Amino acid sequence: MCQPHSFTLLAALTIWATALAIDDVLHRRVLNVLLLPVALGALGARFLGGWAGCELTLMSGLIGAAAGFALWLPGYAMRQVGAGDVKLAATFGLVLGTYGAIEANLFGALFLGVFSFVLVMLGMRKSRMPAAPMLALAFVVELWAGPFLLTPYGARAPWLNHLPDFASWIPGL
């Protein structure tokens, strides 16, 4: 997977994602001013040759951004998530690349669904909940521990080698 490997960069992206999640919980908004620097930085890094040691560069980031955008756009159309959540998913996709974007957004949807279910079962969910915290959690998990299921060129986390490579099941990936 084509991800940043510098500990400092991983830590900075983790702090950034955490700040976005906290801001969304407190203010129910994902601010463009927080998304734009990371999106431009990831775009610039990919344009200039990608992350260190990566074969996938600009195209992977753009496809990842499109995948993140497309996966959350129906939720926005149904007024279940905000436009900031859709832009956040696209920014995560730009950073993670194609495979990371798909995984992180699917994990984010899973985390959001499980968390919503728990809140409903406990009788604590009364209105829409912010999606950015669950998206940020999925992003950080994918950033530090991914890839899990979808992997280019058979590269994957060593502890998952016994699982099948699900990317081979999807034509064109």
CNS distance restraints for C-alpha pairs under 8 A (distance, minus, plus):
assign (resid   1 and name CA) (resid  54 and name CA) 7.64 0.50 0.50
assign (resid   1 and name CA) (resid  97 and name CA) 7.75 0.50 0.50
assign (resid   1 and name CA) (resid  99 and name CA) 7.10 0.50 0.50
assign (resid   1 and name CA) (resid 100 and name CA) 7.15 0.50 0.50
assign (resid   1 and name CA) (resid 147 and name CA) 6.54 0.50 0.50
assign (resid   1 and name CA) (resid 151 and name CA) 6.34 0.50 0.50
assign (resid   1 and name CA) (resid 152 and name CA) 6.19 0.50 0.50
assign (resid   1 and name CA) (resid 155 and name CA) 6.65 0.50 0.50
assign (resid   1 and name CA) (resid 156 and name CA) 7.51 0.50 0.50
assign (resid   2 and name CA) (resid  50 and name CA) 7.97 0.50 0.50
assign (resid   2 and name CA) (resid  51 and name CA) 6.90 0.50 0.50
assign (resid   2 and name CA) (resid  54 and name CA) 5.20 0.50 0.50
assign (resid   2 and name CA) (resid  55 and name CA) 7.10 0.50 0.50
assign (resid   2 and name CA) (resid  56 and name CA) 6.04 0.50 0.50
assign (resid   2 and name CA) (resid  57 and name CA) 7.68 0.50 0.50
assign (resid   2 and name CA) (resid  96 and name CA) 6.75 0.50 0.50
assign (resid   2 and name CA) (resid  97 and name CA) 6.35 0.50 0.50
assign (resid   3 and name CA) (resid  51 and name CA) 6.44 0.50 0.50
assign (resid   3 and name CA) (resid  54 and name CA) 7.50 0.50 0.50
assign (resid   3 and name CA) (resid  95 and name CA) 7.15 0.50 0.50
assign (resid   3 and name CA) (resid  96 and name CA) 5.62 0.50 0.50
assign (resid   3 and name CA) (resid  97 and name CA) 7.34 0.50 0.50
assign (resid   3 and name CA) (resid 143 and name CA) 7.05 0.50 0.50
assign (resid   4 and name CA) (resid   9 and name CA) 6.85 0.50 0.50
assign (resid   4 and name CA) (resid  10 and name CA) 6.80 0.50 0.50
assign (resid   4 and name CA) (resid  51 and name CA) 5.44 0.50 0.50
assign (resid   4 and name CA) (resid  52 and name CA) 7.05 0.50 0.50
assign (resid   5 and name CA) (resid   9 and name CA) 7.35 0.50 0.50
assign (resid   5 and name CA) (resid  10 and name CA) 6.89 0.50 0.50
assign (resid   5 and name CA) (resid  51 and name CA) 7.65 0.50 0.50
assign (resid   5 and name CA) (resid  52 and name CA) 7.30 0.50 0.50
assign (resid   6 and name CA) (resid  10 and name CA) 6.13 0.50 0.50
assign (resid   7 and name CA) (resid  11 and name CA) 6.00 0.50 0.50
assign (resid   8 and name CA) (resid  12 and name CA) 6.07 0.50 0.50
assign (resid   9 and name CA) (resid  13 and name CA) 6.08 0.50 0.50
assign (resid  10 and name CA) (resid  14 and name CA) 6.09 0.50 0.50
assign (resid  10 and name CA) (resid 143 and name CA) 7.21 0.50 0.50
assign (resid  10 and name CA) (resid 144 and name CA) 7.29 0.50 0.50
assign (resid  11 and name CA) (resid  15 and name CA) 6.17 0.50 0.50
assign (resid  12 and name CA) (resid  16 and name CA) 6.10 0.50 0.50
assign (resid  13 and name CA) (resid  17 and name CA) 6.08 0.50 0.50
assign (resid  13 and name CA) (resid 140 and name CA) 7.99 0.50 0.50
assign (resid  14 and name CA) (resid  18 and name CA) 6.11 0.50 0.50
assign (resid  14 and name CA) (resid 140 and name CA) 5.93 0.50 0.50
assign (resid  15 and name CA) (resid  19 and name CA) 6.11 0.50 0.50
assign (resid  16 and name CA) (resid  20 and name CA) 6.26 0.50 0.50
assign (resid  17 and name CA) (resid  21 and name CA) 6.21 0.50 0.50
assign (resid  17 and name CA) (resid 136 and name CA) 5.33 0.50 0.50
assign (resid  17 and name CA) (resid 137 and name CA) 7.94 0.50 0.50
assign (resid  17 and name CA) (resid 139 and name CA) 7.76 0.50 0.50
assign (resid  17 and name CA) (resid 140 and name CA) 7.39 0.50 0.50
assign (resid  18 and name CA) (resid  22 and name CA) 6.18 0.50 0.50
assign (resid  18 and name CA) (resid 133 and name CA) 7.59 0.50 0.50
assign (resid  18 and name CA) (resid 136 and name CA) 6.67 0.50 0.50
assign (resid  19 and name CA) (resid  23 and name CA) 6.03 0.50 0.50
assign (resid  20 and name CA) (resid  24 and name CA) 6.11 0.50 0.50
assign (resid  20 and name CA) (resid  30 and name CA) 6.61 0.50 0.50
assign (resid  20 and name CA) (resid  34 and name CA) 7.33 0.50 0.50
assign (resid  20 and name CA) (resid 132 and name CA) 7.11 0.50 0.50
assign (resid  20 and name CA) (resid 133 and name CA) 7.63 0.50 0.50
assign (resid  20 and name CA) (resid 136 and name CA) 7.65 0.50 0.50
assign (resid  21 and name CA) (resid  25 and name CA) 6.28 0.50 0.50
assign (resid  21 and name CA) (resid 132 and name CA) 5.26 0.50 0.50
assign (resid  21 and name CA) (resid 133 and name CA) 4.27 0.50 0.50
assign (resid  21 and name CA) (resid 134 and name CA) 7.92 0.50 0.50
assign (resid  21 and name CA) (resid 136 and name CA) 6.29 0.50 0.50
assign (resid  22 and name CA) (resid  26 and name CA) 6.18 0.50 0.50
assign (resid  22 and name CA) (resid 133 and name CA) 7.18 0.50 0.50
assign (resid  23 and name CA) (resid  27 and name CA) 5.75 0.50 0.50
assign (resid  23 and name CA) (resid  28 and name CA) 7.15 0.50 0.50
assign (resid  23 and name CA) (resid  29 and name CA) 6.93 0.50 0.50
assign (resid  23 and name CA) (resid  30 and name CA) 7.06 0.50 0.50
assign (resid  24 and name CA) (resid  28 and name CA) 4.43 0.50 0.50
assign (resid  24 and name CA) (resid  29 and name CA) 4.89 0.50 0.50
assign (resid  24 and name CA) (resid  30 and name CA) 5.67 0.50 0.50
assign (resid  24 and name CA) (resid 130 and name CA) 6.33 0.50 0.50
assign (resid  24 and name CA) (resid 132 and name CA) 6.30 0.50 0.50
assign (resid  24 and name CA) (resid 133 and name CA) 7.31 0.50 0.50
assign (resid  25 and name CA) (resid  29 and name CA) 7.95 0.50 0.50
assign (resid  25 and name CA) (resid 130 and name CA) 6.15 0.50 0.50
assign (resid  25 and name CA) (resid 133 and name CA) 7.44 0.50 0.50
assign (resid  28 and name CA) (resid 130 and name CA) 6.39 0.50 0.50
assign (resid  29 and name CA) (resid  84 and name CA) 6.68 0.50 0.50
assign (resid  30 and name CA) (resid  34 and name CA) 7.63 0.50 0.50
assign (resid  30 and name CA) (resid  35 and name CA) 7.93 0.50 0.50
assign (resid  30 and name CA) (resid  84 and name CA) 4.82 0.50 0.50
assign (resid  30 and name CA) (resid  85 and name CA) 6.73 0.50 0.50
assign (resid  30 and name CA) (resid  88 and name CA) 7.50 0.50 0.50
assign (resid  30 and name CA) (resid 132 and name CA) 7.56 0.50 0.50
assign (resid  31 and name CA) (resid  35 and name CA) 6.67 0.50 0.50
assign (resid  31 and name CA) (resid  84 and name CA) 6.91 0.50 0.50
assign (resid  32 and name CA) (resid  36 and name CA) 5.84 0.50 0.50
assign (resid  32 and name CA) (resid  84 and name CA) 7.49 0.50 0.50
assign (resid  33 and name CA) (resid  37 and name CA) 7.23 0.50 0.50
assign (resid  34 and name CA) (resid  38 and name CA) 7.53 0.50 0.50
assign (resid  35 and name CA) (resid  39 and name CA) 6.12 0.50 0.50
assign (resid  35 and name CA) (resid  87 and name CA) 7.83 0.50 0.50
assign (resid  35 and name CA) (resid  88 and name CA) 6.82 0.50 0.50
assign (resid  35 and name CA) (resid  91 and name CA) 6.92 0.50 0.50
assign (resid  36 and name CA) (resid  40 and name CA) 5.95 0.50 0.50
assign (resid  37 and name CA) (resid  41 and name CA) 5.95 0.50 0.50
assign (resid  38 and name CA) (resid  42 and name CA) 5.97 0.50 0.50
assign (resid  38 and name CA) (resid  91 and name CA) 7.45 0.50 0.50
assign (resid  39 and name CA) (resid  43 and name CA) 6.02 0.50 0.50
assign (resid  39 and name CA) (resid  91 and name CA) 5.45 0.50 0.50
assign (resid  39 and name CA) (resid  94 and name CA) 6.75 0.50 0.50
assign (resid  39 and name CA) (resid  95 and name CA) 7.41 0.50 0.50
assign (resid  40 and name CA) (resid  44 and name CA) 5.93 0.50 0.50
assign (resid  41 and name CA) (resid  45 and name CA) 6.03 0.50 0.50
assign (resid  42 and name CA) (resid  46 and name CA) 6.06 0.50 0.50
assign (resid  42 and name CA) (resid  61 and name CA) 8.00 0.50 0.50
assign (resid  42 and name CA) (resid  94 and name CA) 6.39 0.50 0.50
assign (resid  42 and name CA) (resid  95 and name CA) 5.50 0.50 0.50
assign (resid  43 and name CA) (resid  47 and name CA) 5.98 0.50 0.50
assign (resid  43 and name CA) (resid  58 and name CA) 7.08 0.50 0.50
assign (resid  43 and name CA) (resid  61 and name CA) 7.31 0.50 0.50
assign (resid  43 and name CA) (resid  94 and name CA) 6.92 0.50 0.50
assign (resid  43 and name CA) (resid  95 and name CA) 7.93 0.50 0.50
assign (resid  44 and name CA) (resid  48 and name CA) 6.07 0.50 0.50
assign (resid  45 and name CA) (resid  49 and name CA) 6.48 0.50 0.50
assign (resid  45 and name CA) (resid  50 and name CA) 5.30 0.50 0.50
assign (resid  45 and name CA) (resid  51 and name CA) 6.56 0.50 0.50
assign (resid  46 and name CA) (resid  50 and name CA) 3.74 0.50 0.50
assign (resid  46 and name CA) (resid  51 and name CA) 6.63 0.50 0.50
assign (resid  46 and name CA) (resid  57 and name CA) 4.98 0.50 0.50
assign (resid  46 and name CA) (resid  58 and name CA) 4.71 0.50 0.50
assign (resid  46 and name CA) (resid  61 and name CA) 7.04 0.50 0.50
assign (resid  47 and name CA) (resid  57 and name CA) 6.92 0.50 0.50
assign (resid  47 and name CA) (resid  58 and name CA) 5.30 0.50 0.50
assign (resid  49 and name CA) (resid  57 and name CA) 6.12 0.50 0.50
assign (resid  49 and name CA) (resid  58 and name CA) 7.64 0.50 0.50
assign (resid  50 and name CA) (resid  54 and name CA) 6.22 0.50 0.50
assign (resid  50 and name CA) (resid  55 and name CA) 7.68 0.50 0.50
assign (resid  50 and name CA) (resid  56 and name CA) 6.97 0.50 0.50
assign (resid  50 and name CA) (resid  57 and name CA) 4.63 0.50 0.50
assign (resid  50 and name CA) (resid  58 and name CA) 6.84 0.50 0.50
assign (resid  51 and name CA) (resid  57 and name CA) 7.59 0.50 0.50
assign (resid  56 and name CA) (resid  60 and name CA) 5.68 0.50 0.50
assign (resid  56 and name CA) (resid  97 and name CA) 7.90 0.50 0.50
assign (resid  57 and name CA) (resid  61 and name CA) 6.49 0.50 0.50
assign (resid  58 and name CA) (resid  62 and name CA) 6.21 0.50 0.50
assign (resid  59 and name CA) (resid  63 and name CA) 6.03 0.50 0.50
assign (resid  60 and name CA) (resid  64 and name CA) 5.95 0.50 0.50
assign (resid  60 and name CA) (resid  94 and name CA) 7.80 0.50 0.50
assign (resid  60 and name CA) (resid  97 and name CA) 4.82 0.50 0.50
assign (resid  60 and name CA) (resid  98 and name CA) 5.16 0.50 0.50
assign (resid  61 and name CA) (resid  65 and name CA) 6.10 0.50 0.50
assign (resid  61 and name CA) (resid  93 and name CA) 6.42 0.50 0.50
assign (resid  61 and name CA) (resid  94 and name CA) 4.25 0.50 0.50
assign (resid  61 and name CA) (resid  95 and name CA) 6.40 0.50 0.50
assign (resid  61 and name CA) (resid  96 and name CA) 6.89 0.50 0.50
assign (resid  61 and name CA) (resid  97 and name CA) 4.31 0.50 0.50
assign (resid  61 and name CA) (resid  98 and name CA) 6.34 0.50 0.50
assign (resid  62 and name CA) (resid  66 and name CA) 6.16 0.50 0.50
assign (resid  62 and name CA) (resid  93 and name CA) 7.71 0.50 0.50
assign (resid  62 and name CA) (resid  94 and name CA) 5.95 0.50 0.50
assign (resid  62 and name CA) (resid  97 and name CA) 7.40 0.50 0.50
assign (resid  62 and name CA) (resid  98 and name CA) 7.86 0.50 0.50
assign (resid  63 and name CA) (resid  67 and name CA) 6.01 0.50 0.50
assign (resid  63 and name CA) (resid  93 and name CA) 7.68 0.50 0.50
assign (resid  63 and name CA) (resid  94 and name CA) 7.71 0.50 0.50
assign (resid  63 and name CA) (resid  97 and name CA) 6.98 0.50 0.50
assign (resid  63 and name CA) (resid  98 and name CA) 5.53 0.50 0.50
assign (resid  64 and name CA) (resid  68 and name CA) 6.14 0.50 0.50
assign (resid  64 and name CA) (resid  90 and name CA) 7.08 0.50 0.50
assign (resid  64 and name CA) (resid  92 and name CA) 7.92 0.50 0.50
assign (resid  64 and name CA) (resid  93 and name CA) 4.11 0.50 0.50
assign (resid  64 and name CA) (resid  94 and name CA) 5.41 0.50 0.50
assign (resid  64 and name CA) (resid  95 and name CA) 7.94 0.50 0.50
assign (resid  64 and name CA) (resid  96 and name CA) 6.93 0.50 0.50
assign (resid  64 and name CA) (resid  97 and name CA) 4.59 0.50 0.50
assign (resid  64 and name CA) (resid  98 and name CA) 3.88 0.50 0.50
assign (resid  64 and name CA) (resid  99 and name CA) 7.12 0.50 0.50
assign (resid  64 and name CA) (resid 100 and name CA) 7.43 0.50 0.50
assign (resid  64 and name CA) (resid 101 and name CA) 5.09 0.50 0.50
assign (resid  64 and name CA) (resid 102 and name CA) 7.14 0.50 0.50
assign (resid  65 and name CA) (resid  69 and name CA) 6.10 0.50 0.50
assign (resid  65 and name CA) (resid  89 and name CA) 7.26 0.50 0.50
assign (resid  65 and name CA) (resid  90 and name CA) 4.05 0.50 0.50
assign (resid  65 and name CA) (resid  91 and name CA) 6.02 0.50 0.50
assign (resid  65 and name CA) (resid  92 and name CA) 7.03 0.50 0.50
assign (resid  65 and name CA) (resid  93 and name CA) 4.20 0.50 0.50
assign (resid  65 and name CA) (resid  94 and name CA) 4.65 0.50 0.50
assign (resid  65 and name CA) (resid  97 and name CA) 7.44 0.50 0.50
assign (resid  65 and name CA) (resid  98 and name CA) 7.68 0.50 0.50
assign (resid  65 and name CA) (resid 101 and name CA) 7.23 0.50 0.50
assign (resid  66 and name CA) (resid  70 and name CA) 5.93 0.50 0.50
assign (resid  66 and name CA) (resid  90 and name CA) 6.30 0.50 0.50
assign (resid  66 and name CA) (resid  93 and name CA) 7.43 0.50 0.50
assign (resid  67 and name CA) (resid  71 and name CA) 5.99 0.50 0.50
assign (resid  67 and name CA) (resid  90 and name CA) 7.13 0.50 0.50
assign (resid  67 and name CA) (resid  93 and name CA) 6.94 0.50 0.50
assign (resid  67 and name CA) (resid  98 and name CA) 7.20 0.50 0.50
assign (resid  67 and name CA) (resid 101 and name CA) 6.67 0.50 0.50
assign (resid  67 and name CA) (resid 102 and name CA) 6.47 0.50 0.50
assign (resid  68 and name CA) (resid  72 and name CA) 6.55 0.50 0.50
assign (resid  68 and name CA) (resid  86 and name CA) 7.21 0.50 0.50
assign (resid  68 and name CA) (resid  89 and name CA) 4.69 0.50 0.50
assign (resid  68 and name CA) (resid  90 and name CA) 4.45 0.50 0.50
assign (resid  68 and name CA) (resid  91 and name CA) 7.74 0.50 0.50
assign (resid  68 and name CA) (resid  92 and name CA) 7.28 0.50 0.50
assign (resid  68 and name CA) (resid  93 and name CA) 5.47 0.50 0.50
assign (resid  68 and name CA) (resid 101 and name CA) 5.97 0.50 0.50
assign (resid  68 and name CA) (resid 102 and name CA) 6.80 0.50 0.50
assign (resid  68 and name CA) (resid 105 and name CA) 6.37 0.50 0.50
assign (resid  69 and name CA) (resid  73 and name CA) 5.97 0.50 0.50
assign (resid  69 and name CA) (resid  86 and name CA) 5.45 0.50 0.50
assign (resid  69 and name CA) (resid  87 and name CA) 6.57 0.50 0.50
assign (resid  69 and name CA) (resid  89 and name CA) 6.01 0.50 0.50
assign (resid  69 and name CA) (resid  90 and name CA) 4.79 0.50 0.50
assign (resid  70 and name CA) (resid  74 and name CA) 7.52 0.50 0.50
assign (resid  71 and name CA) (resid 105 and name CA) 7.26 0.50 0.50
assign (resid  72 and name CA) (resid  76 and name CA) 6.52 0.50 0.50
assign (resid  72 and name CA) (resid  81 and name CA) 7.73 0.50 0.50
assign (resid  72 and name CA) (resid  85 and name CA) 7.61 0.50 0.50
assign (resid  72 and name CA) (resid  86 and name CA) 5.42 0.50 0.50
assign (resid  72 and name CA) (resid  89 and name CA) 7.31 0.50 0.50
assign (resid  73 and name CA) (resid  77 and name CA) 6.17 0.50 0.50
assign (resid  73 and name CA) (resid  86 and name CA) 6.28 0.50 0.50
assign (resid  74 and name CA) (resid  78 and name CA) 6.20 0.50 0.50
assign (resid  75 and name CA) (resid  79 and name CA) 6.13 0.50 0.50
assign (resid  75 and name CA) (resid  80 and name CA) 5.10 0.50 0.50
assign (resid  75 and name CA) (resid  81 and name CA) 5.48 0.50 0.50
assign (resid  76 and name CA) (resid  80 and name CA) 5.75 0.50 0.50
assign (resid  76 and name CA) (resid  81 and name CA) 4.92 0.50 0.50
assign (resid  76 and name CA) (resid  82 and name CA) 5.72 0.50 0.50
assign (resid  76 and name CA) (resid  83 and name CA) 6.38 0.50 0.50
assign (resid  76 and name CA) (resid  86 and name CA) 7.29 0.50 0.50
assign (resid  80 and name CA) (resid 128 and name CA) 7.29 0.50 0.50
assign (resid  81 and name CA) (resid  85 and name CA) 6.31 0.50 0.50
assign (resid  81 and name CA) (resid  86 and name CA) 7.60 0.50 0.50
assign (resid  81 and name CA) (resid 130 and name CA) 7.62 0.50 0.50
assign (resid  81 and name CA) (resid 131 and name CA) 6.70 0.50 0.50
assign (resid  82 and name CA) (resid  86 and name CA) 6.79 0.50 0.50
assign (resid  83 and name CA) (resid  87 and name CA) 6.31 0.50 0.50
assign (resid  84 and name CA) (resid  88 and name CA) 5.92 0.50 0.50
assign (resid  85 and name CA) (resid  89 and name CA) 6.16 0.50 0.50
assign (resid  85 and name CA) (resid 131 and name CA) 6.54 0.50 0.50
assign (resid  85 and name CA) (resid 132 and name CA) 5.95 0.50 0.50
assign (resid  86 and name CA) (resid  90 and name CA) 6.34 0.50 0.50
assign (resid  87 and name CA) (resid  91 and name CA) 6.15 0.50 0.50
assign (resid  88 and name CA) (resid  92 and name CA) 6.17 0.50 0.50
assign (resid  88 and name CA) (resid 132 and name CA) 7.51 0.50 0.50
assign (resid  89 and name CA) (resid  93 and name CA) 6.15 0.50 0.50
assign (resid  89 and name CA) (resid 101 and name CA) 7.81 0.50 0.50
assign (resid  89 and name CA) (resid 105 and name CA) 6.83 0.50 0.50
assign (resid  89 and name CA) (resid 135 and name CA) 7.21 0.50 0.50
assign (resid  90 and name CA) (resid  94 and name CA) 6.25 0.50 0.50
assign (resid  91 and name CA) (resid  95 and name CA) 6.44 0.50 0.50
assign (resid  92 and name CA) (resid  96 and name CA) 6.05 0.50 0.50
assign (resid  92 and name CA) (resid 101 and name CA) 6.51 0.50 0.50
assign (resid  92 and name CA) (resid 139 and name CA) 6.68 0.50 0.50
assign (resid  93 and name CA) (resid  97 and name CA) 5.43 0.50 0.50
assign (resid  93 and name CA) (resid  98 and name CA) 6.67 0.50 0.50
assign (resid  93 and name CA) (resid 100 and name CA) 6.91 0.50 0.50
assign (resid  93 and name CA) (resid 101 and name CA) 4.23 0.50 0.50
assign (resid  93 and name CA) (resid 102 and name CA) 7.65 0.50 0.50
assign (resid  94 and name CA) (resid 101 and name CA) 7.63 0.50 0.50
assign (resid  96 and name CA) (resid 100 and name CA) 4.84 0.50 0.50
assign (resid  96 and name CA) (resid 101 and name CA) 5.59 0.50 0.50
assign (resid  96 and name CA) (resid 143 and name CA) 7.18 0.50 0.50
assign (resid  97 and name CA) (resid 101 and name CA) 5.76 0.50 0.50
assign (resid  98 and name CA) (resid 102 and name CA) 6.37 0.50 0.50
assign (resid  99 and name CA) (resid 103 and name CA) 6.23 0.50 0.50
assign (resid  99 and name CA) (resid 147 and name CA) 7.80 0.50 0.50
assign (resid  99 and name CA) (resid 150 and name CA) 5.73 0.50 0.50
assign (resid  99 and name CA) (resid 151 and name CA) 6.32 0.50 0.50
assign (resid  99 and name CA) (resid 152 and name CA) 7.30 0.50 0.50
assign (resid 100 and name CA) (resid 104 and name CA) 5.80 0.50 0.50
assign (resid 100 and name CA) (resid 142 and name CA) 6.60 0.50 0.50
assign (resid 100 and name CA) (resid 143 and name CA) 7.98 0.50 0.50
assign (resid 100 and name CA) (resid 146 and name CA) 7.33 0.50 0.50
assign (resid 100 and name CA) (resid 147 and name CA) 6.61 0.50 0.50
assign (resid 100 and name CA) (resid 150 and name CA) 7.70 0.50 0.50
assign (resid 101 and name CA) (resid 105 and name CA) 5.93 0.50 0.50
assign (resid 102 and name CA) (resid 106 and name CA) 6.12 0.50 0.50
assign (resid 103 and name CA) (resid 107 and name CA) 6.01 0.50 0.50
assign (resid 103 and name CA) (resid 142 and name CA) 7.47 0.50 0.50
assign (resid 103 and name CA) (resid 147 and name CA) 7.79 0.50 0.50
assign (resid 103 and name CA) (resid 148 and name CA) 7.66 0.50 0.50
assign (resid 103 and name CA) (resid 149 and name CA) 7.42 0.50 0.50
assign (resid 103 and name CA) (resid 150 and name CA) 6.92 0.50 0.50
assign (resid 104 and name CA) (resid 108 and name CA) 5.90 0.50 0.50
assign (resid 104 and name CA) (resid 135 and name CA) 7.39 0.50 0.50
assign (resid 104 and name CA) (resid 138 and name CA) 5.11 0.50 0.50
assign (resid 104 and name CA) (resid 139 and name CA) 5.42 0.50 0.50
assign (resid 104 and name CA) (resid 141 and name CA) 7.90 0.50 0.50
assign (resid 104 and name CA) (resid 142 and name CA) 5.91 0.50 0.50
assign (resid 105 and name CA) (resid 109 and name CA) 6.14 0.50 0.50
assign (resid 105 and name CA) (resid 135 and name CA) 6.74 0.50 0.50
assign (resid 105 and name CA) (resid 138 and name CA) 7.07 0.50 0.50
assign (resid 105 and name CA) (resid 139 and name CA) 7.81 0.50 0.50
assign (resid 106 and name CA) (resid 110 and name CA) 6.17 0.50 0.50
assign (resid 107 and name CA) (resid 111 and name CA) 6.01 0.50 0.50
assign (resid 107 and name CA) (resid 135 and name CA) 7.85 0.50 0.50
assign (resid 107 and name CA) (resid 138 and name CA) 5.63 0.50 0.50
assign (resid 108 and name CA) (resid 112 and name CA) 6.02 0.50 0.50
assign (resid 108 and name CA) (resid 134 and name CA) 5.30 0.50 0.50
assign (resid 108 and name CA) (resid 135 and name CA) 4.49 0.50 0.50
assign (resid 108 and name CA) (resid 136 and name CA) 7.63 0.50 0.50
assign (resid 108 and name CA) (resid 137 and name CA) 7.16 0.50 0.50
assign (resid 108 and name CA) (resid 138 and name CA) 4.99 0.50 0.50
assign (resid 108 and name CA) (resid 139 and name CA) 7.71 0.50 0.50
assign (resid 109 and name CA) (resid 113 and name CA) 6.03 0.50 0.50
assign (resid 109 and name CA) (resid 134 and name CA) 7.58 0.50 0.50
assign (resid 109 and name CA) (resid 135 and name CA) 7.40 0.50 0.50
assign (resid 110 and name CA) (resid 114 and name CA) 6.13 0.50 0.50
assign (resid 111 and name CA) (resid 115 and name CA) 5.99 0.50 0.50
assign (resid 111 and name CA) (resid 134 and name CA) 5.82 0.50 0.50
assign (resid 111 and name CA) (resid 135 and name CA) 7.98 0.50 0.50
assign (resid 111 and name CA) (resid 138 and name CA) 7.63 0.50 0.50
assign (resid 112 and name CA) (resid 116 and name CA) 5.97 0.50 0.50
assign (resid 112 and name CA) (resid 131 and name CA) 6.66 0.50 0.50
assign (resid 112 and name CA) (resid 134 and name CA) 5.58 0.50 0.50
assign (resid 112 and name CA) (resid 135 and name CA) 7.84 0.50 0.50
assign (resid 113 and name CA) (resid 117 and name CA) 6.05 0.50 0.50
assign (resid 114 and name CA) (resid 118 and name CA) 6.20 0.50 0.50
assign (resid 115 and name CA) (resid 119 and name CA) 6.25 0.50 0.50
assign (resid 116 and name CA) (resid 120 and name CA) 6.13 0.50 0.50
assign (resid 116 and name CA) (resid 125 and name CA) 7.27 0.50 0.50
assign (resid 116 and name CA) (resid 129 and name CA) 7.86 0.50 0.50
assign (resid 117 and name CA) (resid 121 and name CA) 6.09 0.50 0.50
assign (resid 118 and name CA) (resid 122 and name CA) 6.16 0.50 0.50
assign (resid 119 and name CA) (resid 123 and name CA) 6.06 0.50 0.50
assign (resid 119 and name CA) (resid 124 and name CA) 5.04 0.50 0.50
assign (resid 119 and name CA) (resid 125 and name CA) 5.15 0.50 0.50
assign (resid 120 and name CA) (resid 124 and name CA) 5.96 0.50 0.50
assign (resid 120 and name CA) (resid 125 and name CA) 5.21 0.50 0.50
assign (resid 125 and name CA) (resid 129 and name CA) 7.87 0.50 0.50
assign (resid 131 and name CA) (resid 135 and name CA) 6.27 0.50 0.50
assign (resid 132 and name CA) (resid 136 and name CA) 5.81 0.50 0.50
assign (resid 133 and name CA) (resid 137 and name CA) 6.10 0.50 0.50
assign (resid 134 and name CA) (resid 138 and name CA) 6.22 0.50 0.50
assign (resid 135 and name CA) (resid 139 and name CA) 6.10 0.50 0.50
assign (resid 136 and name CA) (resid 140 and name CA) 6.12 0.50 0.50
assign (resid 137 and name CA) (resid 141 and name CA) 6.16 0.50 0.50
assign (resid 138 and name CA) (resid 142 and name CA) 6.04 0.50 0.50
assign (resid 139 and name CA) (resid 143 and name CA) 5.89 0.50 0.50
assign (resid 140 and name CA) (resid 144 and name CA) 6.11 0.50 0.50
assign (resid 141 and name CA) (resid 145 and name CA) 5.61 0.50 0.50
assign (resid 141 and name CA) (resid 146 and name CA) 6.76 0.50 0.50
assign (resid 142 and name CA) (resid 146 and name CA) 4.27 0.50 0.50
assign (resid 142 and name CA) (resid 147 and name CA) 6.35 0.50 0.50
assign (resid 142 and name CA) (resid 148 and name CA) 7.94 0.50 0.50
assign (resid 145 and name CA) (resid 157 and name CA) 7.17 0.50 0.50
assign (resid 146 and name CA) (resid 156 and name CA) 7.37 0.50 0.50
assign (resid 146 and name CA) (resid 157 and name CA) 6.47 0.50 0.50
assign (resid 147 and name CA) (resid 151 and name CA) 6.20 0.50 0.50
assign (resid 147 and name CA) (resid 155 and name CA) 7.97 0.50 0.50
assign (resid 147 and name CA) (resid 156 and name CA) 5.47 0.50 0.50
assign (resid 147 and name CA) (resid 157 and name CA) 6.04 0.50 0.50
assign (resid 148 and name CA) (resid 156 and name CA) 6.52 0.50 0.50
assign (resid 148 and name CA) (resid 157 and name CA) 6.60 0.50 0.50
assign (resid 148 and name CA) (resid 160 and name CA) 6.86 0.50 0.50
assign (resid 149 and name CA) (resid 156 and name CA) 7.96 0.50 0.50
assign (resid 149 and name CA) (resid 163 and name CA) 7.83 0.50 0.50
assign (resid 149 and name CA) (resid 164 and name CA) 7.74 0.50 0.50
assign (resid 149 and name CA) (resid 165 and name CA) 6.26 0.50 0.50
assign (resid 149 and name CA) (resid 166 and name CA) 5.73 0.50 0.50
assign (resid 149 and name CA) (resid 167 and name CA) 7.21 0.50 0.50
assign (resid 150 and name CA) (resid 165 and name CA) 6.51 0.50 0.50
assign (resid 150 and name CA) (resid 166 and name CA) 5.54 0.50 0.50
assign (resid 150 and name CA) (resid 167 and name CA) 4.70 0.50 0.50
assign (resid 151 and name CA) (resid 155 and name CA) 5.79 0.50 0.50
assign (resid 151 and name CA) (resid 156 and name CA) 6.05 0.50 0.50
assign (resid 151 and name CA) (resid 165 and name CA) 6.83 0.50 0.50
assign (resid 151 and name CA) (resid 166 and name CA) 7.69 0.50 0.50
assign (resid 151 and name CA) (resid 167 and name CA) 5.99 0.50 0.50
assign (resid 152 and name CA) (resid 167 and name CA) 7.21 0.50 0.50
assign (resid 152 and name CA) (resid 173 and name CA) 7.83 0.50 0.50
assign (resid 154 and name CA) (resid 165 and name CA) 7.00 0.50 0.50
assign (resid 156 and name CA) (resid 160 and name CA) 6.94 0.50 0.50
assign (resid 156 and name CA) (resid 161 and name CA) 7.12 0.50 0.50
assign (resid 157 and name CA) (resid 161 and name CA) 7.15 0.50 0.50
assign (resid 165 and name CA) (resid 169 and name CA) 7.72 0.50 0.50
assign (resid 166 and name CA) (resid 170 and name CA) 7.25 0.50 0.50
assign (resid 167 and name CA) (resid 173 and name CA) 6.33 0.50 0.50
assign (resid 168 and name CA) (resid 173 and name CA) 7.27 0.50 0.50
